[in-house]
């Protein structure tokens, strides 16, 4: 958040308000010229602060409503027909959740990452609240419906170890916001989102969270080639 767009107008507006109030006191005490001059200067400062604040608010809409951040990187290695090894790297999220890199076996033609997403209303985005997420699952996906029904499945949890399993003293933001949503006005929606892309030897992908959900982008030539011109089953 661009705090200067809020701090500077607040300081200028505060000084302007003090000047207006002191000048009004001077007017009541008979100092008409100095009081009028001070009130005019204070009013001008308040007006300038208001204009700056509105401009800052407008700038925030361009920054916050299109904000994206990376949530995972996948590096793929093919071990056999429709069988891959995916190295998933997640960035650090504070001191309690350092960066992690874990290897998962996947069967199928495509990988799929699922996440729980908490999306705020646009006015809350402007104030600095960005969409929140928690990666939930990684799975393999077949293009053929028949294979999806009968083929070898591979599903892995992406949640931190301490988040797996309920604890009586832990507060789950997702469940709490969903339960009390009608009293939590800034929450726009809570939903499960997913992104999937084709698997290929040496392909690397980046998964990003936007204000509208998860997206995936090819990060090297192998990934771009695999996802260009239509996807084909991996043999």
C-alpha positions as CSV (number, residue, x, y, z in Angstrom):
1,X,0.0,0.0,0.0
2,X,1.2,3.5,-0.9
3,X,1.0,4.9,2.6
4,X,2.4,8.3,1.6
5,X,-0.8,9.0,-0.3
6,X,-2.6,8.8,3.1
7,X,0.0,10.2,5.5
8,X,0.8,13.4,3.7
9,X,-2.8,14.5,3.1
10,X,-3.6,13.6,6.8
11,X,-0.7,15.7,8.0
12,X,-1.6,18.7,5.8
13,X,-5.3,18.4,6.5
14,X,-4.6,18.2,10.3
15,X,-2.4,21.4,10.1
16,X,-5.1,23.1,8.0
17,X,-7.8,22.2,10.5
18,X,-5.7,23.5,13.4
19,X,-5.1,26.8,11.5
20,X,-8.8,27.2,10.7
21,X,-9.9,26.6,14.3
22,X,-7.2,29.0,15.7
23,X,-8.2,31.6,13.0
24,X,-11.8,31.4,13.9
25,X,-10.9,32.0,17.5
26,X,-9.0,35.1,16.4
27,X,-12.0,36.3,14.5
28,X,-14.2,36.0,17.6
29,X,-11.6,38.0,19.5
30,X,-11.7,40.9,17.0
31,X,-8.6,40.1,15.0
32,X,-10.5,40.2,11.7
33,X,-7.6,40.5,9.2
34,X,-5.3,37.9,10.7
35,X,-8.2,35.6,11.5
36,X,-9.6,35.9,7.9
37,X,-6.2,35.3,6.4
38,X,-5.5,32.3,8.6
39,X,-8.9,30.8,7.9
40,X,-8.4,31.2,4.2
41,X,-4.9,29.6,4.4
42,X,-6.3,26.7,6.6
43,X,-9.2,26.2,4.2
44,X,-6.8,26.0,1.2
45,X,-4.7,23.4,3.1
46,X,-7.8,21.3,3.8
47,X,-8.9,21.6,0.2
48,X,-5.4,20.5,-1.1
49,X,-5.4,17.6,1.4
50,X,-8.8,16.5,0.2
51,X,-7.7,16.6,-3.5
52,X,-4.5,14.7,-2.7
53,X,-6.4,12.1,-0.7
54,X,-8.9,11.6,-3.6
55,X,-6.1,11.3,-6.1
56,X,-4.4,8.8,-3.8
57,X,-7.6,6.8,-3.5
58,X,-7.9,6.7,-7.3
59,X,-4.3,5.6,-7.7
60,X,-4.9,2.8,-5.2
61,X,-7.7,1.4,-7.4
62,X,-5.2,0.9,-10.2
63,X,-2.7,-0.7,-8.0
64,X,-4.8,-2.9,-5.7
65,X,-7.5,-4.1,-8.1
66,X,-4.9,-5.6,-10.4
67,X,-2.5,-6.9,-7.7
68,X,-0.9,-10.3,-8.3
69,X,1.6,-12.3,-6.3
70,X,3.3,-15.7,-6.9
71,X,2.1,-18.6,-4.7
72,X,4.0,-21.5,-6.2
73,X,6.5,-22.7,-8.8
74,X,6.3,-26.2,-10.4
75,X,9.2,-27.9,-12.1
76,X,8.4,-31.1,-13.9
77,X,10.5,-34.2,-14.7
78,X,9.0,-37.1,-16.7
79,X,9.6,-40.5,-15.2
80,X,7.5,-42.6,-17.7
81,X,4.4,-42.5,-19.9
82,X,1.9,-40.2,-18.2
83,X,4.0,-40.2,-15.1
84,X,5.9,-37.2,-13.7
85,X,7.7,-35.9,-10.7
86,X,6.7,-32.3,-9.8
87,X,8.9,-30.2,-7.5
88,X,6.6,-27.6,-5.9
89,X,8.2,-24.5,-4.4
90,X,6.1,-22.2,-2.2
91,X,7.4,-18.8,-1.2
92,X,7.8,-17.8,2.5
93,X,4.7,-16.4,4.2
94,X,6.0,-14.8,7.4
95,X,8.2,-16.3,10.1
96,X,5.9,-19.2,10.8
97,X,5.8,-20.4,7.2
98,X,9.3,-20.4,5.5
99,X,9.7,-21.2,1.9
100,X,9.3,-24.9,1.1
101,X,10.2,-27.1,-1.8
102,X,8.6,-30.6,-2.0
103,X,8.6,-33.3,-4.7
104,X,5.3,-35.1,-5.6
105,X,4.6,-37.9,-8.1
106,X,1.8,-37.2,-10.6
107,X,0.0,-39.4,-13.0
108,X,-1.8,-37.9,-16.0
109,X,-1.4,-35.4,-18.8
110,X,-1.8,-32.2,-16.7
111,X,-1.1,-30.9,-13.2
112,X,-3.7,-29.1,-11.2
113,X,-3.3,-26.9,-8.2
114,X,-6.3,-26.1,-6.0
115,X,-6.6,-23.4,-3.4
116,X,-9.1,-21.8,-1.0
117,X,-9.5,-18.1,-1.9
118,X,-11.0,-15.3,0.2
119,X,-11.9,-12.4,-2.0
120,X,-12.6,-9.0,-0.5
121,X,-15.0,-6.4,-2.0
122,X,-13.4,-3.7,-4.3
123,X,-13.6,-1.0,-1.6
124,X,-11.7,-3.2,0.8
125,X,-9.0,-3.8,-2.0
126,X,-8.6,-0.1,-2.2
127,X,-7.9,0.1,1.5
128,X,-5.2,-2.5,1.2
129,X,-6.9,-5.9,1.8
130,X,-5.8,-8.2,-1.0
131,X,-7.3,-11.6,-1.8
132,X,-6.1,-14.3,0.6
133,X,-5.4,-17.9,-0.2
134,X,-4.4,-21.2,1.1
135,X,-3.0,-23.8,-1.3
136,X,-5.1,-27.0,-0.8
137,X,-4.2,-29.8,-3.2
138,X,-2.0,-30.8,-6.1
139,X,-3.2,-33.5,-8.4
140,X,-2.7,-35.2,-11.8
141,X,-5.3,-34.8,-14.4
142,X,-6.1,-36.8,-17.5
143,X,-7.5,-35.3,-20.7
144,X,-9.5,-38.5,-21.4
145,X,-12.6,-38.7,-19.3
146,X,-12.4,-42.5,-19.4
147,X,-8.8,-42.4,-18.0
148,X,-9.9,-39.8,-15.4
149,X,-12.5,-42.3,-14.2
150,X,-10.4,-45.5,-14.4
151,X,-6.7,-44.3,-14.4
152,X,-4.2,-44.1,-11.6
153,X,-5.0,-41.1,-9.5
154,X,-2.5,-38.9,-7.7
155,X,-3.6,-36.3,-5.1
156,X,-1.4,-34.6,-2.6
157,X,-2.1,-32.1,0.2
158,X,-0.4,-28.7,-0.1
159,X,-1.4,-27.4,3.3
160,X,1.2,-26.8,5.9
161,X,1.6,-29.7,8.3
162,X,0.3,-27.8,11.3
163,X,-2.9,-26.9,9.4
164,X,-3.8,-30.5,8.7
165,X,-6.3,-31.7,11.2
166,X,-8.5,-29.6,13.5
167,X,-7.2,-28.3,16.8
168,X,-9.6,-26.9,19.4
169,X,-7.6,-23.6,19.9
170,X,-7.0,-22.8,16.2
171,X,-9.1,-20.3,14.4
172,X,-9.6,-21.1,10.7
173,X,-10.1,-17.8,8.9
174,X,-11.8,-19.5,5.9
175,X,-14.4,-21.3,8.1
176,X,-14.9,-18.3,10.4
177,X,-15.4,-15.9,7.5
178,X,-17.8,-18.3,5.8
179,X,-19.8,-18.9,9.0
180,X,-20.1,-15.2,9.9
181,X,-20.1,-13.9,6.3
182,X,-23.4,-12.0,6.7
183,X,-21.8,-9.9,9.5
184,X,-18.4,-9.5,7.8
185,X,-19.2,-6.9,5.1
186,X,-15.8,-6.6,3.4
187,X,-15.9,-10.2,2.3
188,X,-17.0,-10.5,-1.3
189,X,-16.9,-14.3,-1.7
190,X,-15.1,-17.5,-0.5
191,X,-14.5,-20.1,-3.1
192,X,-12.3,-23.0,-4.2
193,X,-10.2,-22.1,-7.2
194,X,-7.9,-24.1,-9.4
195,X,-5.4,-23.8,-12.2
196,X,-4.1,-26.6,-14.5
197,X,-1.6,-26.8,-17.3
198,X,-0.1,-29.6,-19.4
199,X,2.9,-31.6,-18.1
200,X,6.1,-32.0,-20.1
201,X,9.7,-33.0,-19.5
202,X,11.6,-30.0,-18.1
203,X,8.6,-27.7,-18.1
204,X,8.4,-25.0,-15.4
205,X,5.3,-23.1,-14.4
206,X,4.4,-20.3,-12.1
207,X,1.1,-20.1,-10.2
208,X,-0.1,-16.6,-9.3
209,X,-3.0,-15.3,-7.2
210,X,-4.9,-12.4,-8.6
211,X,-7.8,-10.5,-7.1
212,X,-10.1,-12.9,-9.1
213,X,-8.3,-16.2,-8.4
214,X,-5.5,-18.5,-9.4
215,X,-3.7,-18.3,-12.8
216,X,-0.8,-20.3,-14.2
217,X,1.9,-19.1,-16.6
218,X,4.6,-21.0,-18.5
219,X,8.0,-20.0,-17.2
220,X,10.3,-21.6,-19.7
221,X,10.4,-22.8,-23.3
222,X,9.3,-26.4,-22.6
223,X,6.2,-25.1,-20.7
224,X,5.4,-22.6,-23.5
225,X,5.7,-25.3,-26.1
226,X,3.6,-27.8,-24.2
227,X,0.8,-25.2,-23.7
228,X,0.8,-23.8,-27.2
229,X,-1.3,-24.8,-30.1
230,X,-3.6,-27.2,-28.2
231,X,-2.8,-29.8,-25.6
232,X,-2.1,-33.4,-26.4
233,X,-2.0,-36.5,-24.2
234,X,1.4,-37.4,-22.9
235,X,2.6,-40.8,-24.1
